[in-house]
Amino acid sequence: MHQLSSNSTLLFKIFIPTFWIVFFGAFTITIFVMDVSYFGNVPAFLFRIGVLAFLLIGVAIMAWAFLRLKRVDADEHFFYVSNYFKSVRYPLHQIDRVEERDFGIVKSIRCYLKTPGTFGSHFTFLVSRKRLQRYLDAFPNQDQLIFPVAETEGTS
């Protein structure tokens, strides 16, 4: 079995959201329990609303961008998809299409399924270019079957 996901998936999915919520959640609670009229020259009510909005917008962005990421392993016949709490095995023939996005530093792949599975109709993962290349070298027939646009040059 070959791991296709980058090790940074754990950082983006677990650690960053946890630290964000704990730090800014504690900061927001502290701001709300302080008995002051102003924070600097800003009225306390406006500052509290701004800090709360900052916290909620940050949580929403992380839920949309990071919490949907999955860890993906693969062999010749299956994709093993995990959210670090539950793992699901999808047969390769279940993959409908694959979309690739390159963000410069990280590259993500979204796999669409023919029929919805445990994690929905698609799953997204941060791909390690080296690991993807090793997988494609080990199973050369998968290159055009699943990853028709896989340009796996460079490192991750």
URPE-V911830 format. One record per backbone hydrogen bond with DSSP energy under -1.0 kcal/mol. CO is the residue of the C=O (numbers start at 1). NH is the residue of the N-H. If there is no record, write none. Layout:
BEGIN
co:CO nh:NH
co:CO nh:NH
END
This chain:
BEGIN
co:2 nh:74
co:4 nh:128
co:6 nh:9
co:8 nh:12
co:9 nh:13
co:10 nh:14
co:10 nh:15
co:11 nh:16
co:14 nh:18
co:15 nh:19
co:16 nh:20
co:17 nh:21
co:18 nh:22
co:19 nh:23
co:20 nh:24
co:21 nh:25
co:22 nh:26
co:23 nh:27
co:24 nh:28
co:25 nh:29
co:26 nh:30
co:27 nh:31
co:28 nh:32
co:29 nh:33
co:30 nh:34
co:34 nh:36
co:37 nh:44
co:39 nh:42
co:42 nh:39
co:43 nh:47
co:44 nh:48
co:45 nh:49
co:46 nh:50
co:47 nh:51
co:48 nh:52
co:49 nh:53
co:50 nh:54
co:51 nh:55
co:52 nh:56
co:53 nh:57
co:54 nh:58
co:55 nh:59
co:56 nh:60
co:57 nh:61
co:58 nh:62
co:59 nh:63
co:60 nh:64
co:61 nh:65
co:62 nh:66
co:62 nh:67
co:66 nh:69
co:71 nh:82
co:72 nh:4
co:72 nh:5
co:73 nh:80
co:74 nh:2
co:77 nh:92
co:78 nh:75
co:79 nh:90
co:80 nh:73
co:81 nh:88
co:82 nh:71
co:86 nh:83
co:88 nh:81
co:90 nh:79
co:91 nh:94
co:92 nh:95
co:94 nh:114
co:97 nh:112
co:99 nh:110
co:101 nh:108
co:103 nh:105
co:106 nh:103
co:107 nh:127
co:108 nh:101
co:109 nh:125
co:110 nh:99
co:111 nh:123
co:112 nh:96
co:112 nh:97
co:117 nh:120
co:120 nh:117
co:121 nh:113
co:123 nh:111
co:124 nh:70
co:125 nh:109
co:126 nh:6
co:128 nh:132
co:129 nh:133
co:130 nh:134
co:131 nh:135
co:132 nh:136
co:133 nh:137
co:134 nh:138
co:135 nh:139
co:139 nh:142
co:142 nh:146
co:142 nh:147
co:147 nh:150
END
